[in-house]
Amino acid sequence: MRIIAKRTLKKFWEKHPDSENALKIWYQTVSRSVWRNVAEMKKQYGTADLVGNERVVFDIKGNKYRVIAKVDFEYQLVFIRFVGSHSEYDVLNKKIGAHKI
């Protein structure tokens, strides 16, 4: 999978240093993956949730942080749309819905 917007991850871990290692591992794992569908993705990331509109929520560092990404299986692309704490995600999800991010 090709990940778009690694810079978004980097900006986040610079503000939240305890997330850096977990986000780097997530990035490396996803970028080495070839997922053709949701089932293949869920085999590797069982806690990932498809929330609609091609959006997937990944739990990071024991669910302390979350990454929302638009995943395009056909073109093997992952567009990072949001990186934040679980509580920031909850506020955003309540306000506009994860599927719209």
A tleap script that builds the chain and sets N, CA, C and O, in Angstrom:
source leaprc.protein.ff14SB
mol = sequence {
  NMET ARG ILE ILE ALA LYS ARG THR LEU LYS
  LYS PHE TRP GLU LYS HIE PRO ASP SER GLU
  ASN ALA LEU LYS ILE TRP TYR GLN THR VAL
  SER ARG SER VAL TRP ARG ASN VAL ALA GLU
  MET LYS LYS GLN TYR GLY THR ALA ASP LEU
  VAL GLY ASN GLU ARG VAL VAL PHE ASP ILE
  LYS GLY ASN LYS TYR ARG VAL ILE ALA LYS
  VAL ASP PHE GLU TYR GLN LEU VAL PHE ILE
  ARG PHE VAL GLY SER HIE SER GLU TYR ASP
  VAL LEU ASN LYS LYS ILE GLY ALA HIE LYS
  CILE
}
set mol.1.N position { 0.856 -1.173 0.000 }
set mol.1.CA position { 0.000 0.000 0.000 }
set mol.1.C position { 0.904 1.238 0.000 }
set mol.1.O position { 1.923 1.284 0.689 }
set mol.2.N position { 0.515 2.210 -0.769 }
set mol.2.CA position { 1.238 3.478 -0.780 }
set mol.2.C position { 0.484 4.445 0.129 }
set mol.2.O position { -0.710 4.687 -0.046 }
set mol.3.N position { 1.202 4.986 1.093 }
set mol.3.CA position { 0.567 5.871 2.073 }
set mol.3.C position { 0.809 7.324 1.682 }
set mol.3.O position { 1.945 7.748 1.470 }
set mol.4.N position { -0.270 8.064 1.592 }
set mol.4.CA position { -0.207 9.484 1.252 }
set mol.4.C position { -0.328 10.288 2.546 }
set mol.4.O position { -1.228 10.070 3.357 }
set mol.5.N position { 0.594 11.209 2.709 }
set mol.5.CA position { 0.602 12.166 3.821 }
set mol.5.C position { 1.313 11.638 5.065 }
set mol.5.O position { 0.815 11.784 6.181 }
set mol.6.N position { 2.484 11.023 4.867 }
set mol.6.CA position { 3.295 10.629 6.024 }
set mol.6.C position { 3.601 11.855 6.885 }
set mol.6.O position { 3.755 11.753 8.102 }
set mol.7.N position { 3.685 12.995 6.241 }
set mol.7.CA position { 3.958 14.253 6.945 }
set mol.7.C position { 2.942 14.493 8.066 }
set mol.7.O position { 3.287 15.044 9.111 }
set mol.8.N position { 1.699 14.083 7.848 }
set mol.8.CA position { 0.661 14.217 8.868 }
set mol.8.C position { 1.024 13.408 10.107 }
set mol.8.O position { 0.849 13.874 11.233 }
set mol.9.N position { 1.531 12.194 9.895 }
set mol.9.CA position { 1.977 11.365 11.023 }
set mol.9.C position { 3.127 12.041 11.758 }
set mol.9.O position { 3.137 12.122 12.986 }
set mol.10.N position { 4.095 12.526 10.984 }
set mol.10.CA position { 5.284 13.148 11.578 }
set mol.10.C position { 4.913 14.370 12.421 }
set mol.10.O position { 5.424 14.540 13.528 }
set mol.11.N position { 4.039 15.204 11.905 }
set mol.11.CA position { 3.605 16.384 12.667 }
set mol.11.C position { 2.966 15.963 13.987 }
set mol.11.O position { 3.170 16.597 15.022 }
set mol.12.N position { 2.188 14.883 13.932 }
set mol.12.CA position { 1.522 14.418 15.145 }
set mol.12.C position { 2.530 13.886 16.148 }
set mol.12.O position { 2.465 14.251 17.322 }
set mol.13.N position { 3.463 13.033 15.727 }
set mol.13.CA position { 4.395 12.462 16.698 }
set mol.13.C position { 5.387 13.486 17.227 }
set mol.13.O position { 5.963 13.289 18.297 }
set mol.14.N position { 5.598 14.575 16.497 }
set mol.14.CA position { 6.439 15.646 17.038 }
set mol.14.C position { 5.753 16.328 18.223 }
set mol.14.O position { 6.425 16.782 19.149 }
set mol.15.N position { 4.424 16.402 18.200 }
set mol.15.CA position { 3.669 16.982 19.316 }
set mol.15.C position { 3.383 15.960 20.408 }
set mol.15.O position { 3.196 16.318 21.571 }
set mol.16.N position { 3.351 14.682 20.028 }
set mol.16.CA position { 3.045 13.580 20.957 }
set mol.16.C position { 4.127 12.513 20.819 }
set mol.16.O position { 3.897 11.478 20.193 }
set mol.17.N position { 5.312 12.755 21.400 }
set mol.17.CA position { 6.454 11.854 21.200 }
set mol.17.C position { 6.190 10.398 21.575 }
set mol.17.O position { 6.817 9.497 21.017 }
set mol.18.N position { 5.283 10.155 22.503 }
set mol.18.CA position { 5.003 8.765 22.889 }
set mol.18.C position { 4.300 7.983 21.780 }
set mol.18.O position { 4.215 6.758 21.852 }
set mol.19.N position { 3.802 8.669 20.763 }
set mol.19.CA position { 3.131 7.992 19.650 }
set mol.19.C position { 4.085 7.645 18.507 }
set mol.19.O position { 3.726 6.884 17.608 }
set mol.20.N position { 5.287 8.193 18.536 }
set mol.20.CA position { 6.195 8.066 17.388 }
set mol.20.C position { 6.477 6.617 16.996 }
set mol.20.O position { 6.298 6.249 15.835 }
set mol.21.N position { 6.910 5.803 17.930 }
set mol.21.CA position { 7.263 4.427 17.596 }
set mol.21.C position { 6.063 3.659 17.044 }
set mol.21.O position { 6.182 2.957 16.039 }
set mol.22.N position { 4.918 3.790 17.694 }
set mol.22.CA position { 3.719 3.071 17.245 }
set mol.22.C position { 3.288 3.524 15.849 }
set mol.22.O position { 2.892 2.696 15.028 }
set mol.23.N position { 3.361 4.825 15.572 }
set mol.23.CA position { 2.983 5.320 14.248 }
set mol.23.C position { 3.980 4.890 13.183 }
set mol.23.O position { 3.587 4.601 12.053 }
set mol.24.N position { 5.259 4.845 13.523 }
set mol.24.CA position { 6.263 4.370 12.563 }
set mol.24.C position { 6.051 2.894 12.243 }
set mol.24.O position { 6.170 2.480 11.090 }
set mol.25.N position { 5.741 2.111 13.254 }
set mol.25.CA position { 5.462 0.686 13.024 }
set mol.25.C position { 4.223 0.530 12.146 }
set mol.25.O position { 4.223 -0.273 11.212 }
set mol.26.N position { 3.171 1.291 12.437 }
set mol.26.CA position { 1.961 1.246 11.613 }
set mol.26.C position { 2.301 1.598 10.169 }
set mol.26.O position { 1.883 0.902 9.244 }
set mol.27.N position { 3.053 2.670 9.977 }
set mol.27.CA position { 3.427 3.113 8.632 }
set mol.27.C position { 4.204 2.025 7.891 }
set mol.27.O position { 3.895 1.705 6.743 }
set mol.28.N position { 5.206 1.464 8.547 }
set mol.28.CA position { 6.024 0.427 7.907 }
set mol.28.C position { 5.194 -0.803 7.566 }
set mol.28.O position { 5.327 -1.368 6.480 }
set mol.29.N position { 4.349 -1.210 8.483 }
set mol.29.CA position { 3.526 -2.401 8.263 }
set mol.29.C position { 2.554 -2.194 7.108 }
set mol.29.O position { 2.446 -3.046 6.226 }
set mol.30.N position { 1.857 -1.082 7.110 }
set mol.30.CA position { 0.873 -0.811 6.061 }
set mol.30.C position { 1.560 -0.623 4.713 }
set mol.30.O position { 1.066 -1.115 3.698 }
set mol.31.N position { 2.687 0.078 4.687 }
set mol.31.CA position { 3.356 0.331 3.409 }
set mol.31.C position { 3.921 -0.947 2.787 }
set mol.31.O position { 4.162 -0.990 1.581 }
set mol.32.N position { 4.131 -1.970 3.584 }
set mol.32.CA position { 4.618 -3.258 3.058 }
set mol.32.C position { 3.476 -4.219 2.729 }
set mol.32.O position { 3.711 -5.323 2.239 }
set mol.33.N position { 2.266 -3.804 2.996 }
set mol.33.CA position { 1.105 -4.676 2.803 }
set mol.33.C position { 0.532 -4.546 1.399 }
set mol.33.O position { 0.699 -3.529 0.726 }
set mol.34.N position { -0.141 -5.598 0.981 }
set mol.34.CA position { -0.919 -5.588 -0.254 }
set mol.34.C position { -2.300 -6.114 0.122 }
set mol.34.O position { -2.507 -7.319 0.261 }
set mol.35.N position { -3.234 -5.189 0.283 }
set mol.35.CA position { -4.603 -5.563 0.633 }
set mol.35.C position { -5.478 -5.394 -0.598 }
set mol.35.O position { -5.511 -4.325 -1.208 }
set mol.36.N position { -6.179 -6.446 -0.954 }
set mol.36.CA position { -7.090 -6.371 -2.094 }
set mol.36.C position { -8.524 -6.089 -1.664 }
set mol.36.O position { -9.379 -5.772 -2.490 }
set mol.37.N position { -8.778 -6.209 -0.357 }
set mol.37.CA position { -10.140 -5.990 0.135 }
set mol.37.C position { -10.117 -5.824 1.659 }
set mol.37.O position { -9.074 -5.963 2.297 }
set mol.38.N position { -11.268 -5.529 2.216 }
set mol.38.CA position { -11.383 -5.297 3.661 }
set mol.38.C position { -10.990 -6.542 4.446 }
set mol.38.O position { -10.334 -6.437 5.482 }
set mol.39.N position { -11.382 -7.714 3.966 }
set mol.39.CA position { -11.074 -8.955 4.688 }
set mol.39.C position { -9.568 -9.147 4.851 }
set mol.39.O position { -9.110 -9.553 5.919 }
set mol.40.N position { -8.800 -8.861 3.810 }
set mol.40.CA position { -7.341 -8.987 3.907 }
set mol.40.C position { -6.764 -7.971 4.888 }
set mol.40.O position { -5.850 -8.283 5.650 }
set mol.41.N position { -7.302 -6.764 4.863 }
set mol.41.CA position { -6.844 -5.742 5.803 }
set mol.41.C position { -7.154 -6.170 7.239 }
set mol.41.O position { -6.316 -6.028 8.129 }
set mol.42.N position { -8.355 -6.690 7.457 }
set mol.42.CA position { -8.776 -7.094 8.806 }
set mol.42.C position { -7.971 -8.288 9.322 }
set mol.42.O position { -7.830 -8.455 10.533 }
set mol.43.N position { -7.443 -9.118 8.423 }
set mol.43.CA position { -6.571 -10.213 8.852 }
set mol.43.C position { -5.338 -9.660 9.550 }
set mol.43.O position { -4.870 -10.213 10.545 }
set mol.44.N position { -4.825 -8.572 9.021 }
set mol.44.CA position { -3.623 -7.961 9.574 }
set mol.44.C position { -3.952 -6.998 10.710 }
set mol.44.O position { -3.235 -6.946 11.709 }
set mol.45.N position { -5.017 -6.249 10.563 }
set mol.45.CA position { -5.435 -5.272 11.568 }
set mol.45.C position { -6.861 -5.594 11.990 }
set mol.45.O position { -7.818 -4.986 11.511 }
set mol.46.N position { -6.987 -6.548 12.882 }
set mol.46.CA position { -8.300 -7.003 13.325 }
set mol.46.C position { -9.133 -5.932 13.998 }
set mol.46.O position { -10.362 -6.015 14.007 }
set mol.47.N position { -8.478 -4.919 14.565 }
set mol.47.CA position { -9.218 -3.855 15.246 }
set mol.47.C position { -9.596 -2.709 14.311 }
set mol.47.O position { -10.284 -1.776 14.723 }
set mol.48.N position { -9.150 -2.771 13.053 }
set mol.48.CA position { -9.502 -1.716 12.098 }
set mol.48.C position { -10.997 -1.783 11.811 }
set mol.48.O position { -11.566 -2.863 11.654 }
set mol.49.N position { -11.618 -0.619 11.747 }
set mol.49.CA position { -13.059 -0.554 11.504 }
set mol.49.C position { -13.352 0.224 10.235 }
set mol.49.O position { -12.908 1.363 10.085 }
set mol.50.N position { -14.091 -0.377 9.329 }
set mol.50.CA position { -14.576 0.315 8.152 }
set mol.50.C position { -15.792 1.123 8.587 }
set mol.50.O position { -16.779 0.560 9.062 }
set mol.51.N position { -15.722 2.443 8.426 }
set mol.51.CA position { -16.798 3.307 8.921 }
set mol.51.C position { -17.625 3.915 7.792 }
set mol.51.O position { -18.475 4.771 8.039 }
set mol.52.N position { -17.385 3.486 6.571 }
set mol.52.CA position { -18.145 3.986 5.436 }
set mol.52.C position { -17.345 4.943 4.594 }
set mol.52.O position { -16.356 5.519 5.047 }
set mol.53.N position { -17.792 5.110 3.339 }
set mol.53.CA position { -17.155 6.036 2.416 }
set mol.53.C position { -15.660 5.746 2.273 }
set mol.53.O position { -14.851 6.667 2.158 }
set mol.54.N position { -15.301 4.466 2.281 }
set mol.54.CA position { -13.921 3.987 2.156 }
set mol.54.C position { -13.025 4.423 3.316 }
set mol.54.O position { -11.802 4.334 3.207 }
set mol.55.N position { -13.595 4.885 4.406 }
set mol.55.CA position { -12.815 5.323 5.562 }
set mol.55.C position { -12.609 4.160 6.522 }
set mol.55.O position { -13.521 3.379 6.793 }
set mol.56.N position { -11.382 4.069 7.026 }
set mol.56.CA position { -11.024 3.029 7.981 }
set mol.56.C position { -10.412 3.694 9.203 }
set mol.56.O position { -9.588 4.600 9.078 }
set mol.57.N position { -10.816 3.242 10.384 }
set mol.57.CA position { -10.244 3.730 11.636 }
set mol.57.C position { -9.286 2.662 12.151 }
set mol.57.O position { -9.676 1.517 12.380 }
set mol.58.N position { -8.016 3.059 12.330 }
set mol.58.CA position { -6.989 2.180 12.874 }
set mol.58.C position { -6.694 2.598 14.310 }
set mol.58.O position { -6.469 3.776 14.585 }
set mol.59.N position { -6.694 1.644 15.212 }
set mol.59.CA position { -6.306 1.900 16.601 }
set mol.59.C position { -4.787 1.831 16.688 }
set mol.59.O position { -4.167 0.896 16.182 }
set mol.60.N position { -4.200 2.827 17.334 }
set mol.60.CA position { -2.744 2.916 17.459 }
set mol.60.C position { -2.380 2.953 18.938 }
set mol.60.O position { -3.047 3.609 19.738 }
set mol.61.N position { -1.335 2.254 19.283 }
set mol.61.CA position { -0.806 2.221 20.646 }
set mol.61.C position { -1.894 1.857 21.656 }
set mol.61.O position { -2.200 2.612 22.579 }
set mol.62.N position { -2.460 0.679 21.446 }
set mol.62.CA position { -3.469 0.193 22.385 }
set mol.62.C position { -4.715 1.046 22.436 }
set mol.62.O position { -5.358 1.156 23.480 }
set mol.63.N position { -5.059 1.653 21.305 }
set mol.63.CA position { -6.261 2.471 21.175 }
set mol.63.C position { -6.131 3.841 21.840 }
set mol.63.O position { -7.127 4.546 22.010 }
set mol.64.N position { -4.912 4.219 22.216 }
set mol.64.CA position { -4.701 5.561 22.771 }
set mol.64.C position { -4.846 6.609 21.665 }
set mol.64.O position { -5.336 7.715 21.894 }
set mol.65.N position { -4.409 6.234 20.469 }
set mol.65.CA position { -4.471 7.124 19.314 }
set mol.65.C position { -5.241 6.445 18.193 }
set mol.65.O position { -5.428 5.228 18.187 }
set mol.66.N position { -5.681 7.261 17.246 }
set mol.66.CA position { -6.414 6.730 16.100 }
set mol.66.C position { -5.949 7.405 14.819 }
set mol.66.O position { -5.630 8.594 14.788 }
set mol.67.N position { -5.926 6.608 13.779 }
set mol.67.CA position { -5.667 7.104 12.431 }
set mol.67.C position { -6.914 6.800 11.610 }
set mol.67.O position { -7.389 5.665 11.575 }
set mol.68.N position { -7.436 7.829 10.951 }
set mol.68.CA position { -8.517 7.616 9.994 }
set mol.68.C position { -7.903 7.788 8.616 }
set mol.68.O position { -7.226 8.779 8.338 }
set mol.69.N position { -8.148 6.818 7.766 }
set mol.69.CA position { -7.588 6.861 6.422 }
set mol.69.C position { -8.632 6.439 5.405 }
set mol.69.O position { -9.501 5.613 5.684 }
set mol.70.N position { -8.528 7.017 4.234 }
set mol.70.CA position { -9.330 6.558 3.104 }
set mol.70.C position { -8.487 5.496 2.408 }
set mol.70.O position { -7.361 5.767 1.990 }
set mol.71.N position { -9.026 4.301 2.285 }
set mol.71.CA position { -8.278 3.192 1.706 }
set mol.71.C position { -8.865 2.849 0.344 }
set mol.71.O position { -10.057 2.570 0.213 }
set mol.72.N position { -8.003 2.877 -0.664 }
set mol.72.CA position { -8.399 2.507 -2.022 }
set mol.72.C position { -7.684 1.207 -2.365 }
set mol.72.O position { -6.507 1.212 -2.726 }
set mol.73.N position { -8.399 0.101 -2.249 }
set mol.73.CA position { -7.798 -1.212 -2.470 }
set mol.73.C position { -7.396 -1.407 -3.928 }
set mol.73.O position { -6.370 -2.028 -4.209 }
set mol.74.N position { -8.182 -0.893 -4.843 }
set mol.74.CA position { -7.889 -1.066 -6.269 }
set mol.74.C position { -6.548 -0.448 -6.647 }
set mol.74.O position { -5.752 -1.067 -7.353 }
set mol.75.N position { -6.298 0.763 -6.181 }
set mol.75.CA position { -5.065 1.470 -6.529 }
set mol.75.C position { -3.981 1.354 -5.457 }
set mol.75.O position { -2.907 1.942 -5.585 }
set mol.76.N position { -4.270 0.592 -4.399 }
set mol.76.CA position { -3.295 0.337 -3.338 }
set mol.76.C position { -2.839 1.630 -2.661 }
set mol.76.O position { -1.646 1.835 -2.440 }
set mol.77.N position { -3.786 2.489 -2.337 }
set mol.77.CA position { -3.490 3.778 -1.716 }
set mol.77.C position { -4.174 3.901 -0.362 }
set mol.77.O position { -5.295 3.435 -0.162 }
set mol.78.N position { -3.462 4.544 0.563 }
set mol.78.CA position { -4.006 4.864 1.881 }
set mol.78.C position { -3.786 6.360 2.093 }
set mol.78.O position { -2.648 6.814 2.213 }
set mol.79.N position { -4.865 7.112 2.138 }
set mol.79.CA position { -4.802 8.561 2.331 }
set mol.79.C position { -5.088 8.868 3.796 }
set mol.79.O position { -6.208 8.660 4.263 }
set mol.80.N position { -4.102 9.354 4.517 }
set mol.80.CA position { -4.300 9.689 5.925 }
set mol.80.C position { -5.153 10.952 6.002 }
set mol.80.O position { -4.811 11.984 5.425 }
set mol.81.N position { -6.265 10.852 6.722 }
set mol.81.CA position { -7.194 11.972 6.842 }
set mol.81.C position { -7.173 12.604 8.231 }
set mol.81.O position { -7.492 13.782 8.387 }
set mol.82.N position { -6.795 11.814 9.239 }
set mol.82.CA position { -6.820 12.301 10.623 }
set mol.82.C position { -5.892 11.438 11.460 }
set mol.82.O position { -5.846 10.218 11.305 }
set mol.83.N position { -5.155 12.088 12.347 }
set mol.83.CA position { -4.383 11.407 13.388 }
set mol.83.C position { -4.669 12.160 14.673 }
set mol.83.O position { -4.536 13.383 14.724 }
set mol.84.N position { -5.060 11.437 15.708 }
set mol.84.CA position { -5.363 12.111 16.962 }
set mol.84.C position { -5.546 11.143 18.100 }
set mol.84.O position { -5.479 9.925 17.930 }
set mol.85.N position { -5.776 11.707 19.259 }
set mol.85.CA position { -6.035 10.878 20.438 }
set mol.85.C position { -7.433 10.276 20.313 }
set mol.85.O position { -8.250 10.711 19.502 }
set mol.86.N position { -7.673 9.286 21.121 }
set mol.86.CA position { -8.993 8.650 21.108 }
set mol.86.C position { -10.071 9.673 21.462 }
set mol.86.O position { -11.142 9.677 20.856 }
set mol.87.N position { -9.798 10.537 22.435 }
set mol.87.CA position { -10.805 11.537 22.826 }
set mol.87.C position { -11.020 12.578 21.720 }
set mol.87.O position { -12.147 13.026 21.514 }
set mol.88.N position { -9.958 12.967 21.007 }
set mol.88.CA position { -10.121 13.892 19.879 }
set mol.88.C position { -10.966 13.245 18.784 }
set mol.88.O position { -11.814 13.893 18.169 }
set mol.89.N position { -10.722 11.973 18.557 }
set mol.89.CA position { -11.518 11.227 17.579 }
set mol.89.C position { -12.992 11.210 17.985 }
set mol.89.O position { -13.872 11.436 17.155 }
set mol.90.N position { -13.255 10.943 19.259 }
set mol.90.CA position { -14.642 10.888 19.731 }
set mol.90.C position { -15.378 12.198 19.476 }
set mol.90.O position { -16.529 12.194 19.041 }
set mol.91.N position { -14.713 13.318 19.746 }
set mol.91.CA position { -15.319 14.636 19.521 }
set mol.91.C position { -15.590 14.841 18.032 }
set mol.91.O position { -16.679 15.262 17.643 }
set mol.92.N position { -14.596 14.543 17.211 }
set mol.92.CA position { -14.735 14.722 15.766 }
set mol.92.C position { -15.810 13.805 15.192 }
set mol.92.O position { -16.614 14.222 14.360 }
set mol.93.N position { -15.816 12.567 15.639 }
set mol.93.CA position { -16.804 11.604 15.155 }
set mol.93.C position { -18.224 12.046 15.511 }
set mol.93.O position { -19.144 11.927 14.702 }
set mol.94.N position { -18.385 12.553 16.722 }
set mol.94.CA position { -19.708 13.027 17.149 }
set mol.94.C position { -20.129 14.258 16.346 }
set mol.94.O position { -21.299 14.421 15.999 }
set mol.95.N position { -19.151 15.120 16.059 }
set mol.95.CA position { -19.442 16.371 15.373 }
set mol.95.C position { -19.792 16.160 13.896 }
set mol.95.O position { -20.799 16.681 13.415 }
set mol.96.N position { -18.955 15.393 13.174 }
set mol.96.CA position { -19.200 15.255 11.732 }
set mol.96.C position { -19.259 13.819 11.230 }
set mol.96.O position { -19.698 13.579 10.105 }
set mol.97.N position { -18.830 12.869 12.034 }
set mol.97.CA position { -18.840 11.468 11.613 }
set mol.97.C position { -17.532 11.076 10.953 }
set mol.97.O position { -17.036 11.786 10.077 }
set mol.98.N position { -16.981 9.963 11.364 }
set mol.98.CA position { -15.689 9.504 10.845 }
set mol.98.C position { -15.737 9.250 9.342 }
set mol.98.O position { -14.727 9.403 8.655 }
set mol.99.N position { -16.886 8.869 8.837 }
set mol.99.CA position { -17.003 8.566 7.409 }
set mol.99.C position { -16.913 9.809 6.525 }
set mol.99.O position { -16.779 9.692 5.307 }
set mol.100.N position { -16.985 10.997 7.126 }
set mol.100.CA position { -16.907 12.240 6.354 }
set mol.100.C position { -15.534 12.896 6.424 }
set mol.100.O position { -15.278 13.882 5.732 }
set mol.101.N position { -14.660 12.359 7.246 }
set mol.101.CA position { -13.340 12.975 7.428 }
set mol.101.C position { -12.479 12.706 6.210 }
set mol.101.O position { -11.328 13.139 6.161 }
savepdb mol mol.pdb
quit
